[in-house]
Structure formats: C-alpha cells, structure tokens
Amino acid sequence: MTDAESFLLSRPAGAVRGTGVRARYDSVDAARAALRDGAPVVAGLLAFDTAGPAALLTPDRWTTDAGPITARTPAAIRPSHVWITPPAEHRDRVAAALAAIEAGRAAKVVLARTMEVGFDAPLDPLSIAGGFAAGARDAAVFAAQGPDDRWLIGASPELLVRKQGRVVTCHPYAGSAARSADPELDAAAAASLSTSDKDLREHAFVVDDLRERLAPLCAELSAPTAPSLMSTGEMWHLATPIRGVLHDDSVTALDLAARLSPTPAVGGTPRAAATALIAELEGTREFYGGTVGWCDDRGDGEWLVSIRCLELAADRRGIRTWAGGGIVTGSDPEAEVAETTAKFRTVRRALGLDAAG
C-alpha cells in the first residue's frame, strides 16, 4: 500500500481499493449510521469481539474495478528477533481446553499461538501484501488500515459472507491438514482429512452455526450435506459453500458480518462459552479472528475471516501474527502444535523469513 491507500481487498479477477480517509468509525453502529446518512461505503476491520472497538472508515476515493495486486517475491530479510508461543505452553493450553470440553463448558474452542518478529529496517505494507499474493492462489489478499497507524495484512482463504442484492453466500473452512511437497504424502493427507471424524465434527459445528444464524433472515437457505476439500499453498481444508436468499434486502453486508462473526472456525461453540475460554487460556484478541471487508450504500459487500494475517506495527519494524486450530473431543495436543506450526508458513513465506534463515 502507499501512504495514500487505506484499504485493499484483492482477488485474481480484480480488486477493490480505498484511497485516503474521509471519516473513521470505531463501532458497527457508527458505520451503520454513516451508511444511512449517505456515506458511499465503509471498509475495514471488525474485532474478534464484534461488540468491541472496530476500525472502519470511509475512504476519500473508492474503486471497485481495480486490477489485482501484483505478486512479489519477498526479499530475504533477516529478522532482529523472533518469538513464538512455546510448544509446551500451547500443549498445556490444549489440554486445559480438552478438560473444559470434557466438563461441559464448551463443545469446541479455537486456540492460537502467536509469533512476533522484529526487523532493523522498516517494512513496506505494499511489499508485504505482494508477498502474500505470490502464494495466495484463490485466497483474497487484504490490507486494512487499523488503529494507531497499524495495518492488518494477509491472505484469507475463508469468505465469511458476501451479499449481492438479496443473495447471500458464505464459504466456511474448518478442519485442516498440512500439505507436503511429496505428491503421494500430500494426497494421503487430503484423503485422511476427508474421512477424519475429529475434523468432520469440527467442520459441522461451523456450518450448523452459520445456518442457524442465517435461517431467520432467509427465505431460502442451502448447503451441501458433506464438505469438499480445498487447498492453500500450505494447508488442506474442509469447506462448505452456503447460499441464502434474504427475506429483506435492507439487511446489509455489514449487518451480516456483525451477526456471523466470529464463527466457530475461529472461536468455538457455544460462542459465549468458547470466547470466555479463549480469554482465559490465550488472552485478549483484537482483530485476529475477526473480519475484514466492506459494505456499500446499497448494502452489498464482502467480508473475510481475518486469518493467515499479520499486524504491522506503526513504526513498520515489527509484526505480530497468529496460527490457530480447533479443539474438540479427540484433539491431540501434539498434533495441534504441529497444525499451528504449518499455518505459520503462510506469513513466513510472505515475509521471506524461511529464505532469510
């Protein structure tokens, strides 16, 4: 991004971009009011806790037919320091979550590890977004200006919700397996994921939750009975497309994003109980696991789940990123550590960290 740009959501077919900032909104209600009062669009970030502070804005200029961001091979920049949540600490958290699930406090909890990386020289947000684009495949690359001149930048494979007129679509991902450079091992990982009882149960929690939240709003609602396999450069996922037709097209994409987020794919179920467990075991989340997107004055828009992303510090010399996994009955703490390690590869690749050594 250039200093003038404030929002980007880019797919291979094209991008939407915001330039400059006409107004900022720190809550969903304030953004709703702005749309009612004539703002052409609002774009940005909703926190993991959608009742908490948002980072939404109306740009000075909004472009819906921009070309996609150019993929860039990231420079191999050696970091000044790297810190990652220790494997033993994450194993202990998973064990504690399993005990809470066994006690009936929740059915699923998503726990994440954190990686913090420092650099001696400032990083360019546009170069980071281009690094994500280099391996994004069909994932949407995004960069959104957050509070205090921080940025959230990433490549999310997961569509939370898209609204066009009365038609609503969601494409949740839940249930994961690391990919392999060996074709036979990669195929075996995909086949194992597609029949994994643990991952199928984890996925069903997400689909059921979205259907329950959409049902009161929709005259029609449909989804396949079984998930399909989707892949990123680093992971295999179970995914299910959901399509609905709204009773009332005055319901906006922003309304839907606030209603649906956070899904059990990034939080857990039941929502309140899982969120409380995350705060207890992991700590407070800000925008990771929330949603990033836009809504125009017709109520149309698109929102992604804020995963496979990093937060770039205001001084551009530090990043923080996260990798999570769903914990359900039958989860193995060691396997959960391995899953988060694999998911960190998206950010490591975008930053050139593996090339730097």
C-alpha positions, 0 to 999 in steps of 0.5 A, a space after each residue: 500500500 502507499 501512504 495514500 491507500 487505506 484499504 485493499 481487498 484483492 482477488 485474481 479477477 480484480 480488486 477493490 481499493 480505498 484511497 485516503 480517509 474521509 471519516 473513521 468509525 470505531 463501532 458497527 453502529 457508527 458505520 451503520 449510521 454513516 451508511 444511512 446518512 449517505 456515506 458511499 461505503 465503509 471498509 475495514 476491520 471488525 474485532 474478534 469481539 464484534 461488540 468491541 472497538 472496530 476500525 472502519 472508515 470511509 475512504 476519500 476515493 473508492 474503486 471497485 474495478 481495480 486490477 489485482 495486486 501484483 505478486 512479489 517475491 519477498 526479499 530475504 530479510 533477516 529478522 532482529 528477533 523472533 518469538 513464538 508461543 512455546 510448544 509446551 505452553 500451547 500443549 498445556 493450553 490444549 489440554 486445559 481446553 480438552 478438560 473444559 470440553 470434557 466438563 461441559 463448558 464448551 463443545 469446541 474452542 479455537 486456540 492460537 499461538 502467536 509469533 512476533 518478529 522484529 526487523 532493523 529496517 522498516 517494512 513496506 505494507 505494499 511489499 508485504 501484501 505482494 508477498 502474500 499474493 505470490 502464494 495466495 492462489 484463490 485466497 483474497 489478499 487484504 490490507 486494512 488500515 487499523 488503529 494507531 497507524 497499524 495495518 492488518 495484512 494477509 491472505 484469507 482463504 475463508 469468505 465469511 459472507 458476501 451479499 449481492 442484492 438479496 443473495 447471500 453466500 458464505 464459504 466456511 473452512 474448518 478442519 485442516 491438514 498440512 500439505 507436503 511437497 511429496 505428491 503421494 504424502 500430500 494426497 494421503 493427507 487430503 484423503 485422511 482429512 476427508 474421512 477424519 471424524 475429529 475434523 468432520 465434527 469440527 467442520 459441522 459445528 461451523 456450518 450448523 452455526 452459520 445456518 442457524 444464524 442465517 435461517 431467520 433472515 432467509 427465505 431460502 437457505 442451502 448447503 451441501 450435506 458433506 464438505 469438499 476439500 480445498 487447498 492453500 499453498 500450505 494447508 488442506 481444508 474442509 469447506 462448505 459453500 452456503 447460499 441464502 436468499 434474504 427475506 429483506 434486502 435492507 439487511 446489509 453486508 455489514 449487518 451480516 458480518 456483525 451477526 456471523 462473526 466470529 464463527 466457530 472456525 475461529 472461536 468455538 461453540 457455544 460462542 459465549 462459552 468458547 470466547 470466555 475460554 479463549 480469554 482465559 487460556 490465550 488472552 485478549 484478541 483484537 482483530 485476529 479472528 475477526 473480519 475484514 471487508 466492506 459494505 456499500 450504500 446499497 448494502 452489498 459487500 464482502 467480508 473475510 475471516 481475518 486469518 493467515 494475517 499479520 499486524 504491522 506495527 506503526 513504526 513498520 519494524 515489527 509484526 505480530 501474527 497468529 496460527 490457530 486450530 480447533 479443539 474438540 473431543 479427540 484433539 491431540 495436543 501434539 498434533 495441534 502444535 504441529 497444525 499451528 506450526 504449518 499455518 505459520 508458513 503462510 506469513 513466513 513465506 510472505 515475509 521471506 523469513 524461511 529464505 532469510 534463515 
